[in-house]
């Protein structure tokens, strides 16, 4: 039992180091597409958390239920926040609307 837990913790720590090494080498221009991909992955994580929460037996300890609910809330916030940031960054590349002629004429007359 403890060997399985130790192996899972080791995998978690190693994946954290690998993830940090990969992400730290990404140039700034690629962060927006990378964020969109991560939002899709977090959407899958949220869906998985919902499935686990639905399949959880009623005899499960309250601590497990609370941790699962908090993880679900944080995952949902991450997905929504990521899409908001991605939309805002993509909005920076949209063309600006042309100024009305009346405003341009008033500016030239002054």
Secondary structure, 3 states (H helix, E strand, C coil): CHHHHHHHHHHHHHHHHHHHHHHCCCCHHHHHHHHHHHHHHHHHHHHHHHHHHHHCCCCCCHHHHHHHHHHHHHHHHHHHHHHHHHHHHHHCCCCCCCCCHHHHHHHHHC
